[in-house]
Amino acid sequence: MATQAGHVQLHEDILHAVFNQFDLDLDNGEKRRTLARSARVCKAFHGPAIRVLWRRLEDIIPLFRILPSFVNVGRKERGDELYMLTDEVSAEEWDRLELYAPCVSSLGTLPPSRGGNPLTGRAIIPSTWAYLTRLAAGKPLLPRLLQLTWVWTSPQSTEILQLATPSLESFELICYDVRTDEEHARASRQEEESSIRLMLSAALSAAPNLHDLRLHMGSSHVAIAVPLIARLPTLRRLYLVNAVNADALRAVADKALTFLYLHQVDLPDAMVPAFRGFSHLKTLAINDHPTNNRIYEVFSSPHLDDLRILFYPAVPL
């Protein structure tokens, strides 16, 4: 029996290695169709092919489509396809979703900086998220999720609270406000900032093993985020894809970061930073070279051997 069990395990490992050769692209429909057909060939092919097929999802819609009552009900005003549950989910249907959900290790659309467009996406009605959260009974919807990219679009965007999980290692949050001028005018700044603070705090608390964090947000939102970032014990790579000031840098200067990306540093020309830190840093990347060179005095790491400046000002340094 031991020999037979060992043979079966080896056999499945080989099949998984074969299907892994697809190196699945999110937008490669032919590769996905081939894997789906392979999963239907026989029972031995099913598990390894399904795990590769579901490993990376552009969004969570395909997973929820496993539920028969999860359907497209039209479009929102800004063009998003709108989805919702139109009936209760049976125990058998939920069991089937829970069979596939652990296969998902990467979820998220491309952010605008890498060719994605959050304005033309697909949205799920909040009541559906609430219902699915109740069915999950406190367990993560995606229990083995490792990488997550998510777009926050308004103070009502709370989906991330259902997706953050202890297994998460890499998290990219894009605060991309798609509300109309009228909607934006109705929302107070306090409502917006409180929403981001509570949402981000809960998401980061649910992911204690996070080592890679990428935030695309305005300066006022960065000021909210950095005290929360300081609580992450395992964080090693941090991307702040908007302007940051000296206070924001001070808040994370004691972190054991090995990689730091700053889009822009707002430091007055006459200011001399009064702190030092980032003692473990190996790579520092800055998109726009700061006009005040004294900012580099902040980075006191003896390990820093890679400095990347993407754009220099059109004036002598």
QUIPEQUI-V817762 format. One record per residue. RES is the residue in one letter. SS is DSSP state (H for helix, E for strand, - for the rest). PSI is psi in whole degrees, 0 to 359 (* if undefined). Layout:
((RES & SS & PSI) (RES & SS & PSI))
This chain:
((M & - & 320) (A & H & 320) (T & H & 316) (Q & H & 316) (A & H & 318) (G & H & 321) (H & H & 316) (V & H & 318) (Q & H & 315) (L & H & 319) (H & H & 315) (E & H & 323) (D & H & 319) (I & H & 315) (L & H & 318) (H & H & 321) (A & H & 322) (V & H & 311) (F & H & 333) (N & H & 339) (Q & - & 346) (F & - & 334) (D & - & 62) (L & - & 125) (D & - & 142) (L & - & 328) (D & - & 13) (N & - & 92) (G & H & 326) (E & H & 319) (K & H & 320) (R & H & 318) (R & H & 321) (T & H & 315) (L & H & 319) (A & H & 319) (R & H & 321) (S & H & 322) (A & H & 338) (R & - & 0) (V & - & 310) (C & - & 170) (K & H & 325) (A & H & 325) (F & H & 334) (H & H & 304) (G & H & 305) (P & H & 320) (A & H & 320) (I & H & 320) (R & H & 323) (V & H & 319) (L & H & 320) (W & - & 1) (R & - & 318) (R & E & 122) (L & E & 138) (E & - & 321) (D & - & 178) (I & - & 355) (I & H & 311) (P & H & 325) (L & H & 315) (F & H & 338) (R & - & 348) (I & - & 330) (L & - & 121) (P & - & 329) (S & - & 4) (F & E & 111) (V & E & 162) (N & E & 125) (V & E & 17) (G & E & 205) (R & E & 148) (K & - & 172) (E & - & 324) (R & - & 5) (G & - & 351) (D & - & 139) (E & E & 138) (L & E & 129) (Y & E & 153) (M & E & 164) (L & E & 132) (T & - & 359) (D & - & 170) (E & - & 155) (V & - & 125) (S & - & 164) (A & H & 322) (E & H & 320) (E & H & 319) (W & H & 322) (D & H & 322) (R & H & 318) (L & H & 319) (E & H & 341) (L & H & 324) (Y & H & 330) (A & H & 320) (P & - & 347) (C & - & 337) (V & - & 118) (S & - & 345) (S & E & 128) (L & E & 131) (G & - & 150) (T & - & 161) (L & - & 135) (P & - & 165) (P & H & 326) (S & H & 345) (R & H & 28) (G & - & 358) (G & - & 164) (N & - & 96) (P & - & 347) (L & - & 337) (T & - & 70) (G & - & 206) (R & E & 135) (A & E & 153) (I & E & 132) (I & - & 135) (P & H & 324) (S & H & 330) (T & H & 318) (W & H & 317) (A & H & 318) (Y & H & 316) (L & H & 325) (T & H & 320) (R & H & 318) (L & H & 326) (A & H & 339) (A & - & 46) (G & - & 352) (K & - & 150) (P & - & 142) (L & - & 325) (L & - & 86) (P & - & 343) (R & - & 25) (L & - & 130) (L & - & 324) (Q & E & 133) (L & E & 128) (T & E & 127) (W & E & 146) (V & E & 119) (W & E & 123) (T & - & 345) (S & - & 168) (P & - & 344) (Q & - & 359) (S & - & 99) (T & - & 10) (E & - & 330) (I & H & 334) (L & H & 335) (Q & H & 349) (L & H & 333) (A & - & 136) (T & - & 154) (P & - & 336) (S & - & 348) (L & - & 130) (E & - & 331) (S & E & 129) (F & E & 126) (E & E & 119) (L & E & 126) (I & E & 110) (C & E & 96) (Y & - & 93) (D & - & 114) (V & - & 14) (R & - & 152) (T & - & 165) (D & H & 321) (E & H & 317) (E & H & 320) (H & H & 322) (A & H & 328) (R & H & 335) (A & - & 130) (S & - & 159) (R & H & 324) (Q & H & 319) (E & H & 315) (E & H & 311) (E & H & 323) (S & H & 320) (S & H & 312) (I & H & 318) (R & H & 311) (L & H & 319) (M & H & 312) (L & H & 321) (S & H & 314) (A & H & 320) (A & H & 315) (L & H & 326) (S & H & 329) (A & - & 352) (A & - & 70) (P & - & 346) (N & - & 17) (L & - & 129) (H & - & 354) (D & E & 118) (L & E & 130) (R & E & 119) (L & E & 123) (H & E & 101) (M & - & 162) (G & - & 168) (S & H & 319) (S & H & 327) (H & H & 325) (V & H & 319) (A & H & 328) (I & H & 322) (A & H & 323) (V & H & 323) (P & H & 330) (L & H & 322) (I & H & 323) (A & - & 342) (R & - & 351) (L & - & 110) (P & - & 334) (T & - & 6) (L & - & 131) (R & - & 334) (R & E & 125) (L & E & 128) (Y & E & 121) (L & E & 99) (V & E & 58) (N & E & 179) (A & E & 139) (V & E & 155) (N & E & 182) (A & H & 324) (D & H & 321) (A & H & 319) (L & H & 320) (R & H & 323) (A & H & 334) (V & H & 9) (A & - & 335) (D & - & 358) (K & - & 152) (A & - & 51) (L & - & 140) (T & - & 344) (F & E & 133) (L & E & 125) (Y & E & 128) (L & E & 125) (H & E & 315) (Q & E & 139) (V & E & 120) (D & E & 98) (L & - & 115) (P & - & 145) (D & - & 325) (A & - & 357) (M & - & 137) (V & - & 114) (P & - & 136) (A & - & 23) (F & - & 161) (R & - & 157) (G & E & 203) (F & - & 48) (S & - & 347) (H & - & 1) (L & - & 133) (K & - & 328) (T & E & 129) (L & E & 122) (A & E & 128) (I & E & 126) (N & E & 307) (D & E & 119) (H & - & 126) (P & - & 149) (T & - & 338) (N & - & 107) (N & H & 346) (R & H & 347) (I & H & 330) (Y & H & 343) (E & H & 340) (V & H & 327) (F & E & 99) (S & - & 19) (S & - & 130) (P & - & 351) (H & - & 356) (L & - & 109) (D & - & 10) (D & E & 105) (L & E & 122) (R & E & 118) (I & E & 117) (L & E & 321) (F & E & 135) (Y & - & 148) (P & - & 158) (A & - & 35) (V & - & 157) (P & - & 141) (L & - & *))
